[in-house]
């Protein structure tokens, strides 16, 4: 029987594994956001491209698959995982992730994580890691998981590593098969999409320029401004990005401003604007010939709107700092159109934000729905007769989506729900619900989860 703890190995610890461990510990101890911790570490440390990829893959992978990993680990660990020191718990998770998902040899994984255990723990910790890594390498596939027939909620929750409460909700809405497909999609990396700035260039020109720097460049089937690309480079460092010829944005998010049907010379308010992706898109769709007011209550985030507009060479966007629930009464019958991309639970973005699934709760969803309704209520008097409100979220939860809009329509007979299809640039399969809402899913459309409703003021 091999003992990794006593093999003759080099003392040097893999920088990628060490940094990934630090990110995971910060996530648990300080509730730090994984993407922000990774960005800070990447900026501070000199790492090779391979090391950067491994830090990111390990940290995000372990956070995403934490529930599944813990189920496997607890089978081999005689101590409750929550009682282990945070460093030890995450060393075990990382080693299990490498064995199961990277399929790295047990001997290499054992050597590397015993070294980490010695650095961050004592001899007993190294022995524990050594023993558990060896057992996982030999027997992890023998660990039982409830079958989908005997306990469908627990089965989907464990194998896709989603909170049980979340899985239960989605099964109630869409059924087992749909939920399983959605949860699996949430664990896949999202495509990298860019929005070409059609005010200043053409999609084909940008595509031709990027072909020299990217593995793949493909046009969107739905949007004339969208390209899907594959690259190992930081796209925000590319000259075309720096000069404002494109911006990075999910394809689903790009669909929403089309429902607004923005036109030159209109007065358009983006009431929850930061960081400005949809604001600048509206400006591009109007060739920068509409009066656009971007509102947000966070000064640092509103500054991002200004920076994005400047980079994209869009000059008609004005920013306004403040809470829309308090500012709206200053704009009675002022706007032709309002985009209300409300703060939400973000459950449609789980594949993009590794840690989000562990930060949400049903209580948060209920709290947010009250704020969303308030934002929609105060917007009712802002649009002129004949004006449009587009209400949108990146949430999959009916309480934040359909229920908010239906409650608003019940209280405001002067508004009607308009069918989204005539305003889409192309037909998107299975995108329009029976109730005439737009809803996009990661597993169906390979976009973020998106909800949107177009409301017209007729009275």
C-alpha positions in Angstrom: 0.0 0.0 0.0 1.4 3.4 -1.1 1.8 6.1 1.5 2.1 9.5 -0.1 3.2 11.1 3.1 6.4 9.2 3.2 7.4 9.2 -0.5 10.5 11.0 -1.5 8.9 14.0 -3.2 10.1 17.6 -3.8 9.1 20.1 -1.1 7.9 22.7 -3.6 4.2 23.2 -3.5 2.2 23.8 -6.7 1.5 27.5 -6.8 -1.8 26.9 -8.6 -3.1 24.5 -5.9 -1.9 26.8 -3.1 -3.6 29.8 -4.6 -6.8 27.9 -5.3 -6.9 26.8 -1.7 -6.5 30.4 -0.5 -9.5 31.4 -2.7 -11.6 28.6 -1.3 -10.8 29.5 2.3 -11.6 33.2 1.7 -14.9 32.1 0.2 -15.8 30.2 3.4 -14.2 32.4 6.1 -14.8 35.9 4.6 -17.7 35.2 2.3 -15.5 36.5 -0.5 -16.8 36.3 -4.1 -14.7 33.7 -5.9 -14.4 35.6 -9.1 -13.2 38.7 -7.3 -10.7 36.7 -5.2 -9.4 35.1 -8.4 -9.1 38.4 -10.2 -7.1 39.9 -7.3 -4.7 36.9 -7.1 -4.2 36.9 -10.8 -3.3 40.6 -10.7 -0.8 40.1 -7.8 0.9 36.9 -8.8 3.0 36.0 -11.8 1.6 32.8 -13.1 2.0 30.9 -16.4 -1.1 30.5 -18.6 -1.3 26.9 -17.5 -1.2 27.8 -13.8 -3.8 30.5 -14.3 -6.1 28.0 -15.9 -5.6 25.5 -13.1 -6.3 28.0 -10.3 -9.5 29.1 -12.0 -10.6 25.5 -12.8 -9.9 24.2 -9.3 -11.4 27.1 -7.4 -14.6 27.4 -9.4 -15.0 23.7 -9.9 -14.7 22.9 -6.2 -17.2 25.7 -5.3 -19.7 24.5 -7.9 -19.4 20.8 -7.0 -19.1 21.3 -3.2 -22.3 19.4 -2.3 -21.3 16.4 -4.5 -17.7 16.4 -3.3 -18.8 16.5 0.4 -21.2 13.6 -0.2 -18.2 11.5 -1.6 -15.8 12.7 1.1 -18.1 12.1 4.0 -18.2 8.4 3.0 -14.5 8.1 3.6 -14.0 10.6 6.5 -14.9 9.5 10.0 -15.2 13.1 11.2 -18.0 15.4 10.1 -16.6 17.6 7.4 -17.9 20.8 9.0 -15.9 20.0 12.1 -12.6 19.9 10.2 -10.5 23.1 10.0 -11.4 25.1 6.9 -8.0 24.5 5.2 -8.3 20.7 5.7 -11.8 20.6 4.5 -10.9 22.4 1.3 -7.7 20.4 0.7 -9.8 17.3 0.8 -12.4 18.8 -1.6 -9.6 19.8 -4.0 -8.0 16.4 -4.0 -11.4 14.7 -4.6 -12.1 17.2 -7.4 -8.8 16.4 -9.2 -9.3 12.6 -8.8 -12.9 12.6 -10.0 -13.1 15.4 -12.6 -9.5 15.9 -13.8 -8.9 12.2 -13.5 -5.3 12.8 -12.3 -3.4 9.8 -11.0 -3.9 9.1 -7.3 -0.1 9.1 -6.7 0.3 12.6 -8.0 -2.8 14.0 -6.3 -1.7 12.4 -3.0 1.8 13.8 -3.2 0.6 17.3 -3.9 -2.1 17.5 -1.2 0.0 15.9 1.5 2.5 18.7 0.9 -0.3 21.3 1.2 -1.5 19.6 4.3 1.9 19.8 5.9 2.2 23.5 5.1 -1.3 24.4 6.5 -1.7 21.8 9.2 0.3 19.3 11.3 1.5 15.7 10.8 -1.8 14.2 11.7 -3.5 16.3 9.1 -1.1 15.1 6.4 -1.8 11.5 7.5 -5.6 12.1 7.3 -5.3 13.6 3.8 -3.0 10.8 2.7 -5.5 8.1 3.9 -8.6 9.7 2.4 -7.0 10.5 -1.0 -5.9 6.9 -1.3 -9.4 5.6 -0.5 -11.1 8.0 -2.8 -8.8 7.1 -5.6 -9.6 3.4 -5.2 -13.3 3.5 -4.2 -15.1 6.8 -5.0 -17.3 5.2 -7.7 -18.7 2.8 -5.1 -20.3 5.6 -3.0 -24.0 5.3 -3.2 -26.3 8.2 -4.3 -30.1 8.0 -4.0 -31.6 7.0 -7.4 -33.8 9.3 -9.3 -36.7 6.9 -8.9 -36.5 6.6 -5.1 -35.6 10.2 -4.2 -35.5 12.5 -7.3 -34.9 15.7 -5.4 -31.9 14.4 -3.5 -30.6 12.6 -6.6 -30.5 15.8 -8.7 -29.3 17.9 -5.8 -26.3 15.6 -5.1 -25.2 14.7 -8.6 -25.4 18.3 -9.9 -24.4 19.9 -6.6 -27.4 22.3 -6.2 -29.1 23.2 -2.9 -32.0 20.9 -2.2 -34.4 23.8 -1.7 -33.6 25.1 -5.2 -34.0 21.8 -6.9 -37.3 21.2 -5.2 -38.6 24.6 -6.4 -37.6 23.9 -10.0 -39.0 20.4 -10.0 -42.3 21.9 -8.9 -42.2 24.4 -11.8 -40.8 22.2 -14.6 -40.5 18.6 -13.6 -37.6 16.3 -13.0 -36.2 15.9 -16.5 -36.2 19.6 -17.2 -34.6 20.4 -13.8 -31.9 17.8 -14.3 -31.0 19.3 -17.7 -31.0 22.8 -16.3 -28.8 21.9 -13.3 -26.4 20.0 -15.6 -26.2 23.1 -17.9 -25.4 25.3 -14.8 -22.2 23.2 -14.3 -21.0 23.8 -17.8 -18.8 26.8 -18.7 -20.9 29.5 -20.5 -19.9 30.6 -24.0 -17.9 33.8 -24.4 -20.1 36.2 -26.3 -19.3 39.7 -27.5 -21.6 42.5 -28.7 -20.2 44.4 -31.7 -20.6 48.1 -31.5 -22.7 48.6 -34.7 -22.6 52.4 -34.2 -18.9 52.4 -35.2 -18.2 49.1 -37.0 -19.7 46.0 -38.6 -19.8 42.5 -37.2 -17.9 41.0 -40.2 -15.0 43.4 -39.7 -14.6 42.5 -36.0 -15.0 38.8 -36.8 -12.2 39.0 -39.4 -9.9 40.8 -37.0 -10.6 38.3 -34.2 -10.0 35.2 -36.3 -6.2 35.8 -35.9 -6.4 35.8 -32.1 -9.2 33.4 -31.3 -9.7 29.6 -31.7 -13.2 30.1 -33.0 -15.4 33.0 -34.0 -19.1 32.3 -34.8 -22.0 34.6 -35.6 -25.1 34.4 -33.4 -28.1 32.8 -35.1 -30.4 35.4 -33.5 -28.6 38.7 -33.2 -26.7 40.6 -35.9 -24.5 42.3 -33.3 -23.4 39.1 -31.5 -20.4 36.9 -31.9 -19.5 33.7 -30.0 -15.8 33.3 -29.6 -13.3 30.9 -28.1 -9.9 32.2 -26.9 -7.4 31.7 -24.1 -6.6 35.4 -24.2 -8.1 38.1 -22.0 -10.5 39.7 -24.4 -10.5 43.0 -22.5 -6.9 43.5 -23.5 -7.5 43.0 -27.2 -7.2 46.3 -29.2 -10.7 45.9 -30.7 -12.1 45.9 -27.1 -9.9 48.8 -25.9 -10.9 50.9 -28.9 -14.6 50.3 -28.3 -15.5 48.1 -31.2 -17.1 45.5 -29.0 -18.1 44.7 -25.4 -18.5 41.4 -23.5 -22.1 40.4 -22.8 -24.2 37.3 -22.5 -26.3 36.7 -25.6 -29.5 36.4 -23.6 -28.8 39.8 -22.0 -28.5 41.2 -25.5 -32.0 40.1 -26.4 -33.7 42.3 -23.8 -33.1 45.8 -25.3 -34.6 44.6 -28.5 -38.0 44.3 -26.7 -37.7 47.9 -25.9 -37.5 48.7 -29.6 -35.5 51.9 -28.9 -35.5 54.6 -31.6 -33.5 57.8 -32.3 -34.8 60.9 -30.6 -36.7 59.0 -27.9 -36.3 59.7 -24.2 -35.3 56.4 -22.6 -34.5 55.7 -19.0 -32.5 52.7 -17.8 -33.7 52.7 -14.2 -31.2 50.1 -12.8 -28.4 50.7 -15.2 -25.1 49.6 -13.7 -22.7 48.3 -15.0 -24.1 49.6 -18.3 -24.3 46.6 -20.6 -27.9 47.1 -21.6 -27.6 50.9 -21.4 -24.8 51.1 -24.0 -26.6 48.5 -26.1 -29.7 50.7 -26.2 -27.5 53.6 -27.3 -25.9 51.5 -30.0 -29.3 50.3 -31.3 -30.3 54.0 -31.7 -27.0 54.9 -33.3 -26.4 57.1 -30.2 -29.3 59.4 -31.3 -31.6 58.9 -28.3 -31.6 60.7 -25.0 -30.7 58.0 -22.5 -30.7 58.5 -18.7 -28.8 55.8 -16.8 -29.9 55.6 -13.1 -28.2 53.6 -10.3 -27.9 54.0 -6.6 -24.2 52.9 -6.3 -21.6 55.5 -7.2 -18.8 53.0 -8.1 -21.1 51.0 -10.3 -22.5 54.1 -12.0 -19.0 55.1 -12.8 -18.7 51.8 -14.7 -21.6 53.0 -16.9 -19.7 56.2 -17.7 -16.5 54.3 -18.4 -18.2 51.8 -20.7 -20.0 54.6 -22.6 -16.7 56.5 -23.0 -14.8 53.4 -24.3 -17.7 52.6 -26.7 -17.7 56.3 -27.9 -21.4 56.8 -27.0 -22.0 60.4 -26.0 -25.8 60.7 -25.4 -25.9 58.7 -22.2 -26.4 60.8 -19.0 -25.9 59.2 -15.6 -28.0 60.0 -12.5 -27.1 58.8 -9.1 -29.9 57.8 -6.8 -32.6 55.3 -5.8 -35.2 55.0 -8.5 -38.0 54.4 -6.0 -37.3 58.0 -4.8 -36.3 59.6 -8.1 -39.1 58.4 -10.3 -41.6 61.0 -9.2 -39.4 63.7 -10.7 -40.0 62.2 -14.2 -43.8 62.0 -14.4 -44.9 61.5 -18.1 -41.3 62.2 -19.1 -40.0 59.1 -20.9 -41.0 57.3 -24.0 -39.6 54.1 -22.7 -38.2 52.7 -19.5 -35.9 49.6 -19.1 -36.4 48.1 -15.7 -33.7 45.4 -15.4 -34.3 44.9 -11.7 -32.1 43.6 -8.9 -32.8 39.9 -8.6 -31.7 36.6 -7.2 -29.6 35.9 -10.3 -30.5 32.2 -10.4 -30.3 32.3 -14.2 -26.5 33.0 -13.9 -25.3 30.1 -11.8 -23.0 28.7 -14.4 -21.3 32.1 -14.7 -21.0 32.7 -10.9 -19.7 29.6 -9.2 -20.6 30.6 -5.6 -24.1 32.1 -6.2 -26.0 28.9 -5.6 -24.7 28.8 -2.0 -25.6 32.5 -1.3 -29.3 32.5 -2.1 -32.4 31.4 -0.2 -36.1 31.4 -0.7 -36.3 34.2 1.8 -34.1 36.4 -0.4 -36.4 35.7 -3.4 -39.5 36.8 -1.5 -37.7 40.0 -0.2 -36.5 40.9 -3.7 -40.0 40.4 -5.2 -41.3 43.2 -3.0 -38.5 45.6 -4.2 -39.2 44.6 -7.8 -42.9 45.3 -7.5 -42.0 48.7 -5.9 -39.7 49.6 -8.8 -42.3 48.6 -11.4 -45.0 50.6 -9.5 -43.0 53.9 -9.5 -42.2 53.5 -13.2 -45.9 53.4 -14.1 -46.2 57.3 -14.1 -42.9 57.9 -15.7 -43.8 56.7 -19.2 -46.1 58.8 -21.5 -49.3 57.4 -22.9 -48.3 54.9 -25.6 -44.9 54.4 -23.8 -43.2 51.2 -23.0 -41.8 49.6 -19.9 -39.6 46.5 -20.4 -39.3 44.6 -17.1 -36.5 42.0 -17.0 -34.5 39.8 -14.7 -31.8 37.2 -14.8 -33.8 35.1 -12.4 -35.6 31.8 -13.0 -38.1 32.3 -10.1 -41.7 33.0 -10.9 -42.1 35.1 -7.8 -39.6 37.6 -9.3 -40.9 37.3 -12.9 -44.4 36.3 -14.0 -46.0 37.0 -10.6 -44.6 40.5 -10.3 -45.8 41.5 -13.8 -49.2 39.9 -13.4 -49.8 41.6 -10.0 -48.7 44.9 -11.6 -51.2 44.5 -14.5 -54.0 43.6 -12.1 -53.3 47.0 -10.3 -52.7 49.0 -13.5 -55.4 48.5 -16.2 -53.8 51.3 -18.2 -51.0 48.9 -19.1 -51.2 45.8 -21.4 -48.8 43.0 -21.9 -47.5 42.9 -25.5 -46.3 39.8 -27.3 -42.5 39.8 -27.5 -42.2 37.9 -30.8 -42.6 40.9 -33.2 -39.8 42.8 -31.5 -37.2 40.0 -31.6 -34.6 40.3 -34.4 -35.1 36.6 -35.2 -37.2 33.6 -34.0 -35.7 32.0 -30.9 -37.1 28.5 -30.4 -39.0 27.9 -27.2 -38.4 31.5 -26.0 -42.0 32.7 -25.7 -44.1 31.3 -22.9 -47.8 30.6 -23.2 -48.4 33.8 -21.2 -46.4 35.9 -23.7 -43.3 36.4 -21.6 -39.8 36.0 -22.9 -37.9 33.3 -21.0 -34.5 31.9 -22.0 -32.8 29.0 -20.3 -29.1 27.8 -20.1 -30.0 24.3 -21.1 -32.3 25.3 -24.0 -30.7 28.4 -25.4 -27.1 28.2 -24.1 -27.6 31.7 -22.6 -28.0 33.0 -19.0 -31.5 32.5 -17.7 -33.4 35.6 -18.8 -37.0 36.8 -18.2 -38.6 39.8 -19.8 -42.0 41.4 -20.4 -43.0 44.3 -22.6 -45.7 46.5 -21.1 -47.4 49.2 -23.1 -49.3 52.2 -21.5 -52.6 52.5 -23.3 -54.5 54.6 -20.9 
